Amino acid sequence: KNEVEQSPQNLTAQEGEFITINCSYSVGISALHWLQQHPGGGIVSLFMLSSGKKKHGRLIATINIQEKHSSLHITASHPRDSAVYICAVESSNFGNEKLTFGTGTRLTIIP
Amino acid sequence: DGGITQSPKYLFRKEGQNVTLSCEQNLNHDAMYWYRQDPGQGLRLIYYSQIVNDFQKGDIAEGYSVSREKKESFPLTVTSAQKNPTAFYLCASSKGRTASEQYFGPGTRLTVT
C-alpha cells in the first residue's frame, strides 16, 4: 500500500462545478503539500499546510491530522484548471528531508 | 527573474550511453533534488543535496550519479547501468535544508532506445 493515496485518479467535470480531490496518508507528517502539474510537465506548488485550512483564490485546501486526510477543493471550476493535482507529504520519520508523493489526480474541465 | 532551468526539454540517447541532465537555479536555494516520474506512479526521489559538495541517495539511486560542485548547479548523470532510463526527470530546489516549498524545473523527457 502506498504511503500517500489520492482519489479519484481521474475526474472530468463541467465548467462551473465544485471539485473535490482527496488525499489520505499512512505516516506521521510534519506538513502536506498540494501541487499542480500542467500538461507540459511543469509543477507548481499550490499549498503547504500542517493544520486547518488555506484558501487562495478559488482553491481551498483542508487537512485533518487525526484522520490523516486532506482535500483540495476548486470552486467555480474553469477549463484552465485542467491539470494533474498531486498530494505530497513531509514525513516526520525522515526529519523533513524528503517528500513522498501520491500518484496524482488528472482533472479535466469541459467548457 | 529567478527560477530553475533544466535542459534540454527532450533528450534522445542510444542504449549503453551515459547522458547528463542539466539543472541550474538562481534562487539561492541550499537544497536541490532530482525526481523521476513514470506514468501511473508518483514522483520518486533519485538524489538530493542539502549543501555544496554533499549529496544523499534517494529511493531509486541505482544507475544514477550526481555532483554538487556549485550551489547553483546539480547535474544528474543517467548511466548505462540504469535498466529502464526512459522517463520524465524533474529537478527541484528548496530554501534551507528541509523539503518545504519546493520549486520545480520544467523537466527533461529522456528517451533511450
gemmi code that builds the backbone of each chain (N, CA, C; Angstrom):
import gemmi

chains = {
    "A": [
        ("LYS", (0.868, -1.191, 0.000), (0.000, 0.000, 0.000), (0.901, 1.235, 0.000)),
        ("ASN", (0.583, 2.211, -0.901), (1.354, 3.434, -0.941), (1.122, 4.237, 0.334)),
        ("GLU", (2.154, 4.994, 0.722), (2.017, 5.832, 1.905), (1.068, 6.996, 1.655)),
        ("VAL", (0.919, 7.403, 0.403), (0.047, 8.518, 0.044), (-0.906, 8.049, -1.056)),
        ("GLU", (-2.179, 8.110, -0.783), (-3.207, 7.661, -1.736), (-4.093, 8.838, -2.111)),
        ("GLN", (-4.335, 8.973, -3.419), (-5.228, 10.025, -3.886), (-6.445, 9.435, -4.562)),
        ("SER", (-7.559, 10.147, -4.461), (-8.764, 9.744, -5.183), (-9.565, 10.976, -5.573)),
        ("PRO", (-10.237, 10.932, -6.725), (-10.130, 9.852, -7.712), (-8.840, 9.964, -8.516)),
        ("GLN", (-8.548, 8.966, -9.338), (-7.376, 9.041, -10.211), (-7.642, 9.977, -11.374)),
        ("ASN", (-8.874, 9.934, -11.871), (-9.288, 10.797, -12.978), (-10.631, 11.422, -12.638)),
        ("LEU", (-10.800, 12.675, -13.039), (-12.036, 13.386, -12.755), (-12.343, 14.309, -13.928)),
        ("THR", (-13.532, 14.144, -14.483), (-13.998, 15.017, -15.562), (-15.250, 15.721, -15.090)),
        ("ALA", (-15.306, 17.039, -15.268), (-16.446, 17.820, -14.791), (-16.738, 18.943, -15.765)),
        ("GLN", (-17.934, 19.481, -15.644), (-18.336, 20.615, -16.465), (-17.839, 21.910, -15.833)),
        ("GLU", (-17.579, 22.864, -16.671), (-17.171, 24.184, -16.195), (-18.172, 24.714, -15.170)),
        ("GLY", (-17.653, 25.245, -14.086), (-18.511, 25.807, -13.045), (-18.771, 24.874, -11.881)),
        ("GLU", (-18.490, 23.596, -12.056), (-18.748, 22.634, -10.977), (-17.742, 22.802, -9.838)),
        ("PHE", (-18.174, 22.363, -8.652), (-17.316, 22.344, -7.455), (-16.557, 21.025, -7.463)),
        ("ILE", (-15.236, 21.130, -7.329), (-14.363, 19.956, -7.451), (-13.748, 19.617, -6.097)),
        ("THR", (-13.702, 18.330, -5.786), (-13.009, 17.869, -4.579), (-12.060, 16.734, -4.944)),
        ("ILE", (-10.830, 16.870, -4.536), (-9.803, 15.834, -4.706), (-9.306, 15.456, -3.314)),
        ("ASN", (-9.196, 14.147, -3.075), (-8.873, 13.658, -1.743), (-7.478, 13.047, -1.673)),
        ("CYS", (-6.897, 13.148, -0.488), (-5.572, 12.592, -0.237), (-5.556, 11.980, 1.151)),
        ("SER", (-5.180, 10.706, 1.236), (-5.026, 10.033, 2.521), (-3.592, 9.544, 2.650)),
        ("TYR", (-3.086, 9.563, 3.861), (-1.705, 9.148, 4.072), (-1.613, 8.287, 5.322)),
        ("SER", (-0.555, 7.505, 5.398), (-0.480, 6.499, 6.463), (0.684, 6.724, 7.421)),
        ("VAL", (1.446, 7.782, 7.209), (2.610, 8.037, 8.057), (2.408, 9.328, 8.841)),
        ("GLY", (3.203, 9.488, 9.905), (3.187, 10.753, 10.607), (3.819, 11.817, 9.744)),
        ("ILE", (3.225, 12.992, 9.712), (3.742, 14.021, 8.819), (3.970, 15.321, 9.590)),
        ("SER", (4.850, 16.124, 9.019), (5.049, 17.466, 9.544), (4.334, 18.492, 8.669)),
        ("ALA", (4.081, 18.160, 7.409), (3.348, 19.058, 6.516), (2.859, 18.288, 5.302)),
        ("LEU", (1.836, 18.834, 4.657), (1.302, 18.241, 3.436), (1.286, 19.312, 2.355)),
        ("HIS", (1.626, 18.894, 1.138), (1.699, 19.829, 0.013), (0.683, 19.421, -1.054)),
        ("TRP", (0.091, 20.415, -1.680), (-0.676, 20.204, -2.905), (0.067, 20.894, -4.043)),
        ("LEU", (0.241, 20.149, -5.128), (0.982, 20.630, -6.285), (0.108, 20.501, -7.516)),
        ("GLN", (0.399, 21.334, -8.515), (-0.335, 21.273, -9.776), (0.676, 21.041, -10.901)),
        ("GLN", (0.407, 20.024, -11.720), (1.280, 19.736, -12.859), (0.531, 20.028, -14.149)),
        ("HIS", (1.059, 20.949, -14.911), (0.437, 21.355, -16.163), (0.716, 20.325, -17.250)),
        ("PRO", (-0.077, 20.330, -18.330), (0.128, 19.353, -19.415), (1.551, 19.319, -19.947)),
        ("GLY", (2.262, 20.421, -19.938), (3.648, 20.438, -20.412), (4.627, 19.783, -19.466)),
        ("GLY", (4.212, 19.502, -18.245), (5.059, 18.814, -17.274), (5.511, 19.661, -16.112)),
        ("GLY", (5.453, 20.992, -16.227), (5.906, 21.835, -15.137), (5.028, 21.696, -13.901)),
        ("ILE", (5.634, 21.781, -12.742), (4.920, 21.622, -11.470), (5.029, 22.912, -10.668)),
        ("VAL", (3.896, 23.336, -10.110), (3.900, 24.494, -9.221), (3.290, 24.091, -7.885)),
        ("SER", (3.788, 24.700, -6.833), (3.274, 24.438, -5.503), (2.037, 25.292, -5.271)),
        ("LEU", (0.944, 24.656, -4.823), (-0.293, 25.378, -4.548), (-0.416, 25.712, -3.056)),
        ("PHE", (-0.241, 24.716, -2.232), (-0.400, 24.894, -0.798), (0.606, 24.025, -0.047)),
        ("MET", (0.985, 24.532, 1.130), (1.661, 23.723, 2.125), (0.911, 23.957, 3.431)),
        ("LEU", (0.448, 22.871, 4.055), (-0.310, 23.059, 5.286), (-0.036, 21.943, 6.275)),
        ("SER", (-0.120, 22.294, 7.536), (0.089, 21.312, 8.599), (-1.125, 21.207, 9.511)),
        ("SER", (-2.087, 22.118, 9.337), (-3.324, 22.046, 10.110), (-4.357, 22.946, 9.464)),
        ("GLY", (-5.630, 22.656, 9.731), (-6.707, 23.551, 9.349), (-6.956, 23.683, 7.860)),
        ("LYS", (-6.981, 24.905, 7.403), (-7.483, 25.205, 6.071), (-6.722, 26.404, 5.507)),
        ("LYS", (-6.483, 26.358, 4.181), (-5.904, 27.509, 3.498), (-6.695, 27.781, 2.232)),
        ("LYS", (-6.748, 29.051, 1.848), (-7.524, 29.444, 0.665), (-6.676, 30.378, -0.194)),
        ("HIS", (-6.723, 30.117, -1.492), (-6.042, 31.011, -2.435), (-6.896, 31.108, -3.675)),
        ("GLY", (-7.566, 32.240, -3.818), (-8.469, 32.413, -4.953), (-9.610, 31.415, -4.889)),
        ("ARG", (-9.754, 30.604, -5.948), (-10.835, 29.627, -5.987), (-10.414, 28.270, -5.402)),
        ("LEU", (-9.200, 28.178, -4.928), (-8.698, 26.921, -4.387), (-8.705, 26.950, -2.858)),
        ("ILE", (-9.147, 25.831, -2.289), (-9.183, 25.677, -0.838), (-8.568, 24.323, -0.492)),
        ("ALA", (-7.674, 24.305, 0.480), (-7.083, 23.054, 0.940), (-7.362, 22.898, 2.421)),
        ("THR", (-7.759, 21.685, 2.798), (-8.027, 21.386, 4.198), (-7.240, 20.147, 4.604)),
        ("ILE", (-6.969, 20.039, 5.882), (-6.286, 18.849, 6.385), (-6.849, 18.480, 7.748)),
        ("ASN", (-7.030, 17.173, 7.963), (-7.453, 16.637, 9.249), (-6.347, 15.689, 9.713)),
        ("ILE", (-5.544, 16.164, 10.655), (-4.365, 15.405, 11.079), (-4.789, 14.091, 11.762)),
        ("GLN", (-5.849, 14.146, 12.559), (-6.281, 12.936, 13.284), (-6.718, 11.843, 12.317)),
        ("GLU", (-7.416, 12.248, 11.240), (-7.903, 11.262, 10.265), (-6.884, 11.004, 9.162)),
        ("LYS", (-5.768, 11.732, 9.151), (-4.727, 11.583, 8.124), (-5.336, 11.746, 6.734)),
        ("HIS", (-5.997, 12.864, 6.543), (-6.716, 13.102, 5.303), (-6.686, 14.585, 4.952)),
        ("SER", (-6.540, 14.856, 3.667), (-6.579, 16.219, 3.169), (-7.450, 16.280, 1.924)),
        ("SER", (-8.069, 17.420, 1.701), (-8.858, 17.632, 0.495), (-8.447, 18.928, -0.177)),
        ("LEU", (-8.503, 18.903, -1.499), (-8.303, 20.108, -2.303), (-9.619, 20.389, -3.015)),
        ("HIS", (-10.154, 21.581, -2.824), (-11.405, 21.968, -3.451), (-11.146, 23.080, -4.466)),
        ("ILE", (-11.879, 23.030, -5.561), (-11.851, 24.100, -6.557), (-13.289, 24.573, -6.747)),
        ("THR", (-13.522, 25.841, -6.492), (-14.858, 26.393, -6.704), (-14.936, 27.020, -8.100)),
        ("ALA", (-16.135, 27.002, -8.664), (-16.365, 27.607, -9.983), (-15.282, 27.173, -10.973)),
        ("SER", (-15.153, 25.862, -11.169), (-14.061, 25.331, -11.996), (-14.099, 25.893, -13.416)),
        ("HIS", (-12.908, 25.961, -13.989), (-12.702, 26.552, -15.309), (-11.806, 25.628, -16.114)),
        ("PRO", (-11.941, 25.609, -17.441), (-11.059, 24.745, -18.244), (-9.572, 24.936, -17.957)),
        ("ARG", (-9.153, 26.125, -17.567), (-7.737, 26.325, -17.283), (-7.293, 25.608, -16.001)),
        ("ASP", (-8.246, 25.100, -15.228), (-7.905, 24.297, -14.048), (-7.519, 22.864, -14.421)),
        ("SER", (-7.711, 22.505, -15.687), (-7.371, 21.159, -16.134), (-5.879, 20.917, -15.964)),
        ("ALA", (-5.549, 19.913, -15.176), (-4.156, 19.627, -14.837), (-4.145, 18.364, -13.994)),
        ("VAL", (-2.947, 17.925, -13.624), (-2.812, 16.843, -12.649), (-2.500, 17.478, -11.300)),
        ("TYR", (-3.261, 17.091, -10.288), (-3.073, 17.619, -8.946), (-2.436, 16.530, -8.089)),
        ("ILE", (-1.346, 16.906, -7.444), (-0.520, 15.940, -6.723), (-0.450, 16.307, -5.248)),
        ("CYS", (-0.668, 15.308, -4.415), (-0.532, 15.463, -2.973), (0.830, 14.894, -2.559)),
        ("ALA", (1.519, 15.582, -1.666), (2.819, 15.091, -1.192), (2.935, 15.384, 0.299)),
        ("VAL", (3.601, 14.484, 1.030), (3.740, 14.682, 2.461), (5.201, 14.731, 2.861)),
        ("GLU", (5.480, 15.571, 3.843), (6.778, 15.568, 4.508), (6.625, 14.656, 5.704)),
        ("SER", (7.247, 13.494, 5.618), (7.136, 12.547, 6.709), (8.048, 12.949, 7.854)),
        ("SER", (7.512, 12.969, 9.042), (8.337, 13.326, 10.196), (9.365, 12.246, 10.481)),
        ("ASN", (9.150, 11.049, 9.895), (10.121, 9.972, 10.091), (11.455, 10.297, 9.442)),
        ("PHE", (11.429, 11.099, 8.380), (12.646, 11.372, 7.637), (13.300, 12.671, 8.062)),
        ("GLY", (12.802, 13.306, 9.110), (13.398, 14.557, 9.540), (13.197, 15.672, 8.548)),
        ("ASN", (12.084, 15.655, 7.835), (11.706, 16.732, 6.912), (12.627, 16.854, 5.715)),
        ("GLU", (13.393, 15.830, 5.389), (14.320, 15.956, 4.280), (13.682, 15.622, 2.936)),
        ("LYS", (12.641, 14.806, 2.930), (12.112, 14.319, 1.674), (10.592, 14.429, 1.633)),
        ("LEU", (10.092, 14.497, 0.408), (8.653, 14.438, 0.173), (8.284, 13.069, -0.387)),
        ("THR", (7.122, 12.556, 0.013), (6.549, 11.344, -0.576), (5.297, 11.763, -1.332)),
        ("PHE", (5.220, 11.350, -2.592), (4.183, 11.847, -3.487), (3.089, 10.818, -3.739)),
        ("GLY", (1.858, 11.303, -3.898), (0.791, 10.477, -4.431), (0.927, 10.385, -5.946)),
        ("THR", (0.091, 9.560, -6.552), (0.184, 9.339, -7.996), (-0.533, 10.412, -8.802)),
        ("GLY", (-1.268, 11.284, -8.132), (-1.896, 12.385, -8.831), (-3.334, 12.120, -9.236)),
        ("THR", (-4.093, 13.191, -9.384), (-5.463, 13.153, -9.892), (-5.512, 13.998, -11.152)),
        ("ARG", (-5.894, 13.370, -12.246), (-5.988, 14.097, -13.519), (-7.362, 14.721, -13.626)),
        ("LEU", (-7.426, 16.041, -13.631), (-8.683, 16.782, -13.690), (-8.864, 17.379, -15.076)),
        ("THR", (-10.033, 17.144, -15.646), (-10.387, 17.729, -16.944), (-11.684, 18.497, -16.775)),
        ("ILE", (-11.669, 19.775, -17.098), (-12.865, 20.611, -17.013), (-13.328, 20.914, -18.437)),
        ("ILE", (-14.557, 20.522, -18.714), (-15.118, 20.674, -20.055), (-15.897, 21.978, -20.124)),
        ("PRO", (-15.650, 22.773, -21.171), (-16.363, 24.074, -21.281), (-17.863, 23.886, -21.439)),
    ],
    "B": [
        ("ASP", (15.022, 37.459, -13.091), (13.884, 36.572, -12.988), (14.357, 35.240, -12.445)),
        ("GLY", (14.048, 34.962, -11.148), (14.569, 33.761, -10.514), (13.800, 32.525, -10.879)),
        ("GLY", (14.514, 31.395, -10.909), (13.830, 30.149, -11.216), (14.806, 29.009, -11.388)),
        ("ILE", (14.271, 27.901, -11.855), (15.065, 26.701, -12.098), (14.971, 26.364, -13.588)),
        ("THR", (16.102, 26.107, -14.175), (16.119, 25.730, -15.590), (16.664, 24.325, -15.728)),
        ("GLN", (16.056, 23.602, -16.627), (16.523, 22.270, -16.985), (16.686, 22.228, -18.492)),
        ("SER", (17.745, 21.603, -18.914), (17.939, 21.480, -20.356), (18.560, 20.133, -20.683)),
        ("PRO", (18.241, 19.597, -21.859), (17.217, 20.092, -22.773), (15.826, 19.648, -22.340)),
        ("LYS", (14.789, 20.062, -23.040), (13.419, 19.642, -22.741), (13.205, 18.178, -23.154)),
        ("TYR", (13.778, 17.824, -24.302), (13.682, 16.454, -24.799), (15.089, 15.954, -25.110)),
        ("LEU", (15.355, 14.702, -24.780), (16.680, 14.131, -24.981), (16.530, 12.690, -25.444)),
        ("PHE", (17.267, 12.373, -26.499), (17.219, 11.018, -27.056), (18.623, 10.438, -27.029)),
        ("ARG", (18.722, 9.190, -26.557), (20.016, 8.532, -26.490), (19.865, 7.061, -26.872)),
        ("LYS", (20.991, 6.512, -27.306), (21.034, 5.079, -27.585), (21.364, 4.330, -26.294)),
        ("GLU", (20.842, 3.131, -26.202), (21.128, 2.282, -25.041), (22.627, 2.088, -24.902)),
        ("GLY", (23.116, 2.131, -23.667), (24.535, 1.923, -23.421), (25.325, 3.208, -23.288)),
        ("GLN", (24.700, 4.340, -23.587), (25.368, 5.631, -23.468), (25.001, 6.295, -22.152)),
        ("ASN", (25.984, 6.933, -21.524), (25.678, 7.787, -20.385), (25.139, 9.116, -20.895)),
        ("VAL", (24.281, 9.742, -20.111), (23.741, 11.045, -20.501), (23.601, 11.902, -19.246)),
        ("THR", (23.925, 13.201, -19.383), (23.864, 14.113, -18.246), (22.765, 15.134, -18.460)),
        ("LEU", (21.896, 15.266, -17.454), (20.809, 16.225, -17.471), (21.214, 17.423, -16.625)),
        ("SER", (20.943, 18.595, -17.185), (21.361, 19.826, -16.520), (20.249, 20.371, -15.622)),
        ("CYS", (20.624, 20.935, -14.473), (19.698, 21.644, -13.597), (20.429, 22.814, -12.972)),
        ("GLU", (19.901, 24.006, -13.203), (20.514, 25.229, -12.663), (19.436, 26.053, -11.965)),
        ("GLN", (19.779, 26.648, -10.807), (18.833, 27.523, -10.120), (19.531, 28.808, -9.688)),
        ("ASN", (18.792, 29.908, -9.791), (19.330, 31.203, -9.346), (18.490, 31.761, -8.203)),
        ("LEU", (17.921, 30.859, -7.410), (17.082, 31.241, -6.284), (17.864, 31.303, -4.977)),
        ("ASN", (19.140, 30.988, -5.045), (19.998, 30.942, -3.858), (19.508, 29.901, -2.846)),
        ("HIS", (18.919, 28.828, -3.367), (18.430, 27.748, -2.509), (19.557, 26.806, -2.121)),
        ("ASP", (19.501, 26.336, -0.862), (20.514, 25.399, -0.393), (20.286, 23.989, -0.916)),
        ("ALA", (19.044, 23.534, -0.912), (18.750, 22.139, -1.219), (18.283, 21.966, -2.655)),
        ("MET", (18.728, 20.890, -3.275), (18.287, 20.545, -4.626), (17.968, 19.064, -4.699)),
        ("TYR", (17.049, 18.718, -5.600), (16.505, 17.358, -5.664), (16.358, 16.927, -7.127)),
        ("TRP", (16.507, 15.640, -7.352), (16.181, 15.043, -8.642), (15.099, 13.989, -8.433)),
        ("TYR", (14.041, 14.085, -9.264), (12.948, 13.129, -9.230), (12.786, 12.496, -10.607)),
        ("ARG", (12.214, 11.323, -10.565), (11.833, 10.629, -11.790), (10.329, 10.430, -11.752)),
        ("GLN", (9.660, 10.677, -12.898), (8.221, 10.465, -12.986), (7.921, 9.485, -14.104)),
        ("ASP", (7.183, 8.428, -13.773), (6.743, 7.429, -14.740), (5.222, 7.406, -14.731)),
        ("PRO", (4.626, 7.031, -15.862), (3.153, 7.010, -15.944), (2.546, 6.159, -14.838)),
        ("GLY", (1.539, 6.709, -14.171), (0.823, 5.950, -13.150), (1.536, 5.860, -11.816)),
        ("GLN", (2.691, 6.501, -11.691), (3.435, 6.475, -10.427), (3.670, 7.887, -9.925)),
        ("GLY", (3.817, 8.004, -8.627), (4.175, 9.297, -8.062), (5.625, 9.609, -8.344)),
        ("LEU", (6.005, 10.847, -8.141), (7.402, 11.224, -8.291), (8.247, 10.427, -7.299)),
        ("ARG", (9.381, 9.965, -7.779), (10.288, 9.204, -6.917), (11.638, 9.911, -6.842)),
        ("LEU", (12.171, 9.988, -5.651), (13.394, 10.727, -5.402), (14.613, 9.909, -5.798)),
        ("ILE", (15.471, 10.515, -6.617), (16.684, 9.841, -7.067), (17.862, 10.204, -6.165)),
        ("TYR", (18.150, 11.485, -6.078), (19.221, 12.014, -5.237), (18.792, 13.376, -4.718)),
        ("TYR", (19.364, 13.774, -3.601), (19.172, 15.124, -3.126), (20.453, 15.638, -2.475)),
        ("SER", (20.554, 16.969, -2.448), (21.740, 17.617, -1.890), (21.276, 18.795, -1.041)),
        ("GLN", (21.795, 18.843, 0.165), (21.388, 19.925, 1.057), (22.432, 21.035, 1.124)),
        ("ILE", (23.673, 20.714, 0.783), (24.732, 21.726, 0.738), (25.715, 21.359, -0.353)),
        ("VAL", (26.526, 22.322, -0.732), (27.531, 22.099, -1.772), (28.485, 20.994, -1.331)),
        ("ASN", (28.887, 20.179, -2.311), (29.844, 19.084, -2.110), (29.306, 17.973, -1.212)),
        ("ASP", (27.992, 17.886, -1.088), (27.383, 16.811, -0.310), (26.061, 16.423, -0.948)),
        ("PHE", (25.781, 15.132, -1.028), (24.504, 14.669, -1.564), (24.195, 13.298, -0.979)),
        ("GLN", (22.899, 12.956, -1.013), (22.445, 11.679, -0.458), (21.609, 10.929, -1.483)),
        ("LYS", (21.652, 9.621, -1.402), (20.817, 8.792, -2.274), (19.368, 8.909, -1.840)),
        ("GLY", (18.504, 8.905, -2.848), (17.083, 8.830, -2.587), (16.605, 7.401, -2.660)),
        ("ASP", (15.367, 7.231, -3.075), (14.760, 5.893, -3.078), (15.187, 5.032, -4.264)),
        ("ILE", (15.620, 5.675, -5.356), (15.931, 4.906, -6.580), (17.243, 5.371, -7.198)),
        ("ALA", (18.301, 5.413, -6.423), (19.575, 5.983, -6.879), (20.376, 5.067, -7.814)),
        ("GLU", (20.071, 3.784, -7.848), (20.883, 2.858, -8.627), (20.860, 3.219, -10.111)),
        ("GLY", (22.059, 3.316, -10.701), (22.174, 3.648, -12.116), (22.254, 5.144, -12.390)),
        ("TYR", (22.279, 5.935, -11.342), (22.373, 7.394, -11.470), (23.565, 7.911, -10.667)),
        ("SER", (24.076, 9.076, -11.071), (25.097, 9.749, -10.274), (24.867, 11.253, -10.366)),
        ("VAL", (25.317, 11.973, -9.331), (25.148, 13.429, -9.287), (26.432, 14.075, -8.785)),
        ("SER", (26.496, 15.385, -8.917), (27.560, 16.182, -8.313), (26.950, 17.494, -7.862)),
        ("ARG", (27.578, 18.117, -6.866), (27.101, 19.427, -6.395), (28.345, 20.286, -6.097)),
        ("GLU", (29.009, 20.669, -7.161), (30.236, 21.464, -7.021), (29.936, 22.944, -6.813)),
        ("LYS", (28.763, 23.370, -7.278), (28.346, 24.762, -7.104), (26.947, 24.785, -6.529)),
        ("LYS", (26.615, 25.809, -5.776), (25.285, 25.908, -5.161), (24.199, 25.955, -6.225)),
        ("GLU", (24.513, 26.559, -7.375), (23.505, 26.782, -8.396), (23.223, 25.568, -9.261)),
        ("SER", (24.092, 24.574, -9.241), (24.037, 23.521, -10.238), (24.005, 22.128, -9.606)),
        ("PHE", (23.175, 21.251, -10.161), (23.038, 19.895, -9.624), (22.779, 18.940, -10.797)),
        ("PRO", (23.792, 18.657, -11.597), (23.586, 17.798, -12.769), (23.397, 16.331, -12.399)),
        ("LEU", (22.573, 15.663, -13.173), (22.270, 14.238, -12.983), (22.781, 13.453, -14.181)),
        ("THR", (23.573, 12.426, -13.926), (24.028, 11.543, -14.994), (23.275, 10.238, -14.923)),
        ("VAL", (22.640, 9.891, -16.031), (21.968, 8.604, -16.156), (22.966, 7.663, -16.805)),
        ("THR", (23.413, 6.669, -16.085), (24.458, 5.790, -16.608), (23.853, 4.606, -17.350)),
        ("SER", (24.714, 3.896, -18.037), (24.267, 2.712, -18.784), (23.805, 1.605, -17.840)),
        ("ALA", (24.102, 1.736, -16.551), (23.670, 0.733, -15.570), (22.203, 0.883, -15.191)),
        ("GLN", (21.594, 2.001, -15.544), (20.162, 2.208, -15.240), (19.357, 1.367, -16.219)),
        ("LYS", (18.601, 0.407, -15.683), (17.956, -0.585, -16.541), (16.799, -0.029, -17.358)),
        ("ASN", (16.130, 0.962, -16.871), (14.956, 1.494, -17.562), (14.998, 3.018, -17.495)),
        ("PRO", (15.873, 3.656, -18.254), (16.111, 5.081, -18.091), (15.066, 5.991, -18.729)),
        ("THR", (14.243, 5.476, -19.621), (13.258, 6.324, -20.288), (12.238, 6.801, -19.272)),
        ("ALA", (12.151, 8.127, -19.087), (11.263, 8.694, -18.079), (11.298, 10.210, -18.199)),
        ("PHE", (10.458, 10.854, -17.395), (10.441, 12.310, -17.264), (11.190, 12.658, -15.980)),
        ("TYR", (12.211, 13.502, -16.093), (13.053, 13.836, -14.957), (12.825, 15.284, -14.534)),
        ("LEU", (12.579, 15.452, -13.251), (12.301, 16.780, -12.703), (13.337, 17.133, -11.646)),
        ("CYS", (13.821, 18.352, -11.729), (14.738, 18.894, -10.738), (13.967, 19.894, -9.881)),
        ("ALA", (14.303, 19.974, -8.610), (13.632, 20.913, -7.717), (14.634, 21.482, -6.735)),
        ("SER", (14.264, 22.596, -6.128), (15.117, 23.183, -5.096), (14.242, 23.732, -3.988)),
        ("SER", (14.833, 23.877, -2.812), (14.117, 24.487, -1.700), (15.089, 25.292, -0.854)),
        ("LYS", (14.548, 26.340, -0.237), (15.362, 27.193, 0.622), (15.607, 26.436, 1.923)),
        ("GLY", (16.823, 26.435, 2.392), (17.090, 25.740, 3.634), (17.177, 24.249, 3.432)),
        ("ARG", (17.342, 23.537, 4.508), (17.624, 22.105, 4.426), (16.401, 21.268, 4.729)),
        ("THR", (15.224, 21.765, 4.369), (14.028, 20.964, 4.534), (13.370, 20.790, 3.185)),
        ("ALA", (12.364, 19.933, 3.141), (11.672, 19.689, 1.878), (10.604, 20.735, 1.612)),
        ("SER", (10.430, 21.702, 2.500), (9.333, 22.649, 2.372), (9.399, 23.470, 1.104)),
        ("GLU", (8.251, 23.721, 0.529), (8.060, 24.620, -0.600), (9.115, 24.421, -1.670)),
        ("GLN", (9.065, 23.286, -2.294), (9.988, 23.004, -3.373), (9.550, 23.724, -4.645)),
        ("TYR", (10.535, 24.230, -5.361), (10.313, 24.881, -6.651), (10.845, 23.933, -7.720)),
        ("PHE", (10.022, 23.682, -8.724), (10.365, 22.680, -9.726), (10.798, 23.313, -11.037)),
        ("GLY", (11.715, 22.626, -11.715), (12.076, 22.987, -13.068), (11.050, 22.452, -14.052)),
        ("PRO", (11.193, 22.768, -15.337), (10.215, 22.347, -16.350), (10.334, 20.877, -16.740)),
        ("GLY", (11.425, 20.226, -16.345), (11.577, 18.802, -16.628), (12.303, 18.505, -17.929)),
        ("THR", (12.894, 17.316, -17.980), (13.528, 16.786, -19.192), (12.948, 15.413, -19.468)),
        ("ARG", (12.451, 15.237, -20.687), (11.924, 13.915, -21.057), (13.033, 13.160, -21.782)),
        ("LEU", (13.507, 12.100, -21.171), (14.591, 11.290, -21.724), (14.022, 10.029, -22.361)),
        ("THR", (14.419, 9.792, -23.589), (14.035, 8.560, -24.283), (15.299, 7.821, -24.696)),
        ("VAL", (15.418, 6.588, -24.242), (16.574, 5.751, -24.580), (16.087, 4.564, -25.395)),
        ("THR", (16.698, 4.399, -26.580), (16.261, 3.311, -27.467), (17.421, 2.375, -27.795)),
    ],
}
model = gemmi.Model(1)
for chain_id, residues in chains.items():
    chain = gemmi.Chain(chain_id)
    for i, (resn, *xyz) in enumerate(residues, 1):
        res = gemmi.Residue()
        res.name, res.seqid = resn, gemmi.SeqId(i, " ")
        for name, pos in zip(("N", "CA", "C"), xyz):
            atom = gemmi.Atom()
            atom.name, atom.element = name, gemmi.Element(name[0])
            atom.pos, atom.b_iso = gemmi.Position(*pos), 0.0
            res.add_atom(atom)
        chain.add_residue(res)
    model.add_chain(chain)
structure = gemmi.Structure()
structure.add_model(model)
structure.setup_entities()
